[in-house]
Amino acid sequence: MLRLAAPIPVAGEVGIQIASRSRVGSFSPDFRREFLPENVMQTMTSRTDQRDARDRRAEKRPFGGSRFTQRMDSVSTAHKVLIVIGLIALISLGDIATGLEFPFLVFYFVPIAFAGRYLGAVAGNWTAVGCVIFWTFAEFHTGITHPVWTTVLWNLSTTIVSFLLVSAGAARVRRDVDYFRQLAHHDSLTGLLNSRGFRERAEIEIERCRRLEKPLTVACLDLDNFKQVNDTHGHAAGDEMLRTIGQAIEAITRRTELAARIGGDEFAMLFPEMDEDGAQVVAERFRAAIMSVSDASHAGVTPSIGIAVFHNIPAGGLDVMVRMADAAMYEAKQSGKNAIRARVAHPEHETLAAFAEV
């Protein structure tokens, strides 16, 4: 049954304004301060702050499982192999030391699952073979004997099958995690990083440049006249244009650089250890690549690019850097589009403090 909230006792123009609003959150700040009670204002502000903080935590939270999983993903392959060997040796020694009283078969699943999950299916299968060898040695060392060889073969075959099944399951988990991580971090249309993937990778580069005291450049790119492509040729043509431009951007993006689609026709790039001179050259490279795509399709789409160069990482981090690059991009649009505008920021610069307060 539909339940209606009790009407708010208001009168005159205020009542008309409230009745015309579908959501309290759509009130302008001036309207809230002038007409809403103090306790309502405090509640709205508190809920908005909590929602914004929750959204920021969700954006910054790395994808891929627990902290242990994230830590293992960052460990080198050689160290993972050493971990697998150590686990097998430790379990085998425990199996021999405890004798017949404590079956240790299930503990061999641990190194097999670890190898399959973090090293792949081939490594998991070889680990399973190694565990079978060590388990068989431990069985005979503890004095277990079987009256007929058929029993030995049966036990050995069932153990091999169970170990290989564990390896296959762990390898499948690895493939699924990699697949969903790809979906979580990349834009499905262009193949570039999405906002979440860009933030995670950018935070790593920002921290590295801060530690090494190196400059860093952030660029924002917006496609001019792109709406006309959708209006004239349809959204399918617009998607194809975005896909082609994304491929062009990816083709000229170096391994040390980041490129992402962060909105409908908006892109962001990050260039570690690059000052204003190098940033101008790189931005022109991106502009020329997009113009070649546009000229080939006769779409009339041009790029407006804003660059923000930081010789010192600001306290606000990536958010401040993107805001400053975005402001430079709007300057490029206002100057006639198909242009590049750059800003150089320093910690003592007053405009940088203004962007941090936005």
N, C-alpha and C positions, 0 to 999 in steps of 0.2 A: 504494500500500500504506500502511495506517495505521501510523504510527510513534509509539510511546509514549515519553515522556520517562522518564529514569531516576528511580526513587523517591527522595524526600528522606529521609535518615536521621533520623527523628524518633521520639519515643516518647511514650506516655501521652496526656495531654489535648491536648498540642500537636499530635500527629499527628491526633487526631480533628478539631481545629479546621481544620487545613490541608486535610484530606480533604473537609471539608464546604464548602470554598470553591471556586468555579469559576474565579475570577480573582484574581491576586495584588493587583490594584488595588482589590479590594473589602475588603481588610483594614482594620480600623480603625487610626488612628494609634497608639493605645496598644498594640495587638497587635503592630504592626510594631516599635515601639521595644523591646518586652519580649522578643520571640522571634526576630526575624529578625537575621541577622548584619549587622555594620556595613557590609561591602562591598555587600551586597544592598540595604540601606537607601539607601546613597549612589547606587547605580545607579537605583533606583526614583525617588528624588527628582529626580535629574538628568533622567531621561526625562520625568517629569511636568512639570517646569519647561519643558523644550524643547517639549513638546506644547502647554502653555498659551500659551507665547510665540508659537508658530506660529499658534494659533487667534486670538490677539489681533491679530496682523499681518494675518491673512486678513479679520477683521471690519473693520479700519480701512482696508484697501486699497480705494481708490475703484474702482468699476466703470466700464469704458468704454475700455480700451486703454492705450496708452503714455502717457508724460508729455506728449509733444507733442500727442496727441489731447485730453488733459485740459486742457492749456493753451489750445488752440484753442477748446474748448468754452466757456471762460471769457472769450474775447475778444469784444468787441462786434461787431455786424453791420457797422457802418461801417468798422471796422478790417479786417475780413475782405474787404470789397469793395475797399479800398485795396490789400490784399495781392494780390488777383486782378489788378487793373489793373497793378500794378507787375510782376507776373510776365509778363503778356502783353507789356508794353512792353519788358522786358528780353530776352525770348526773340525778339521781333521784331527788335530792334536786333542781337542776335547772329546771327539768320538773314541779315540784310542784310549785316552786316560780313564774314561768312565766305564769302559767295558760293556758288558751285555745288559747292565741294569738300566741304562738310560739310552733309548734309541735316539740317534742324532740325525736321522734321515731328513726330517723336516727342516733342519737348520741349513742344509745345503741349498734350499730354495732361496735364501737371502742373497748370496753372491750371484746366483743365476738371474734373479729378478733385477738386481742392481745393474749387472752387465747389459741385460736386454733393454732396460729403461734408459740408461745413460750412455751406452756404447753402441747399441744397435743389435739387430737380429743375429748377424754373423758372430759378433763377440759373445752374445748370449748363448748361442749354440756351442761354441768352443768352450765356454765356461761350463756348460752342462756336461760335455764330454770329460773335462777335467775333474768335475765333481764326481762323476761315475767312477773314474779311476781311483781317486782318493777314497771314496766310500767303499769300493771293493777291497782296497788295501786294508782299510780299517776293519772291515768285516773279517777278513782272514787273520789279521793280526790279533784280534780279540779271541780267536779260537773257535769261531763259528764254523761248523762243518755240516754238510748236507749229505744224506745217504746216496742220492743219485744226482747226476749232472743235470737232469731235467729241472730239478728244483733250482739249481744255481742259475740256469739259463732263464727260467721264468722270473726269478727275483731280479736278475740283471736287466732283462728286457723291460719289465714294468718300471723299474727305476729310471732307465733311460727315457722311456716315454713320458713319465711324469716330469722329469727335468726339462725335456724339450717342450712340453706343454707350458711350463712356467716361463721358459725363455720366449716362446711365441706370444704369450699373453703380455709379458713386459714390453716386448718390441711393438706390439699393437698399441699399447698405451703411449709409447714414445711417438708413434706415427700420428695418433689422434691429437696429442698435445701439440705437436708441431703444426698440424693442420689448423687447429683452432687458434693457435698463436698467430699464424699467418692471417687468419680472418680477423682477429682482434686488432692487429697492428697495421693492416694494409687496407687501402681503399679498393673495393671490389671492382670499380669501374676502370680506374687508371692503373692500378697495380702499385701506385706510390704509397708511402706511409700515410696513415690517417692521423687524426689529431692525437689519439692516444699513443700510437707508435712514435710519432714525432716528439711528443713530450718526453717519453721515456728515454729515447736515444739522445735527445737534446740535453737532458739533465746530465747525462754521463759526460758529454762533450764539454758542457759548461763547467762542470766540476774539474775536469782535466785542465781546461784553459785557466781556470782560477788558480789551480795548484801550480801550474807552470808559468803563470803570469804572462800569458799569451793573449793577443787580441782575438776577437771573435766577431763575426758579422752575421746578422739575421736579415733576411729579405722577405718581403710580402709582395705577391704578384696577383693582380686582378685582371681579368679579361674584359676589355672594353667592347661594348656593342654585342656581348654574347647573347643578351636577351633577344635581340633581333633574329638570331639564328633559330632559337626555339619558336618564336612567334611566326617566322616566315616558313621554315622548313620542318617544324615539329620537334618534339623532344627526342625522338630517335636520332635525328641528325645532330642535335645538340650533344647527346651522349657520345655519338661517334666522334664529334669534334673534340670533346674532353678526353676521350680515350687516345686519340691521335696526339693531342698536345701532351698528355701524360707520358706517352711513349717517347716523345721528343725530349721532354725534360729528363726522363730517366736515362736516356742515351747519353746525355752530356753531363750528367751528375757523376762526379768522381767518387771513389770509394770512401774517401774521408769526409764527403759532404752529405747532407741530408736534404731530401726534397719530399714534400707532403702536400696532399690535397686536404685543406682544412675547411672547405666550404663548397658551395655550389660551383662557382667559377673562381675560387680563391685558392692560392697555393702559398706555401711557406718554404723557405730554404734556410739552411744554416751552414756557415762556412767557417770551420775552426782555423785558428791561426792565420786569419786574413785581415789586412788593414784596408783603409779606404781606397788605395790605389788598386789593389787586387780585386776588391769588391766591385769597382766600376767595370773592370774588364770582364769579370764573371757575369755580372748583370747584363752587360751588352751581349754576351754569348747566349744567355737565356732568351733575351729579347729577339735576337736574330733567329733562333731556332723556332720560336713561336710564330714569327712573321713568315718564315718559310712555309709552315703548315697552313697559315691563313691565306697566303698568296696562292698556294696550290689549290685550295678549295674555293677561292674567291668568296670567302665568308665575310670579309671586312672586319675580322676580330683582331684587335691589337692589345699588347700588354702594357699595363702601367705597373712599374716596379718601384718599391720603396726599400731603401737600404738603411740599416742602423748599424754603425760600427762602434764596437766597445773595446777600448784598450784596457779597461778594468771592468770586471763583472759587477753589475749593480746589485744592491741588496735585494731587490725584488725578483731577481732571477729572470727566468724565461718570460714571465708575464709582462714585465716592464719592457723587455727587449722587443717582444712582438708588438706591443702597443706603439713603441717608437717607430718601428719599421712600418706599421700600418699607417701611422700619421704621415710618414714620408710618402707612402703609396698614394694617399689621398691628395697630397700636394702634386704628385705627378698627374693625377686625373684632372685636377683643377687647372693645371698648366696647359691642357690641350690633349691629354691622353698620349698613348704610345711614347712614354717618356720614362726616364729614370731620375729619381731624386734620392739624395743621400743625406744622412745625418751622422755626425760623429759625436759620441757621448763620452763624458768624463764624469767621475763621481761628484765633482764640485759643481757641475753644470746645473743651473737652476731649472732648466726644462726637464732634466732627468728626474728631479725630485717631483715635478708636477706629474709626470707619467706614473711615478710610483704611488701617487695619491689617488689615481683614478680608480 
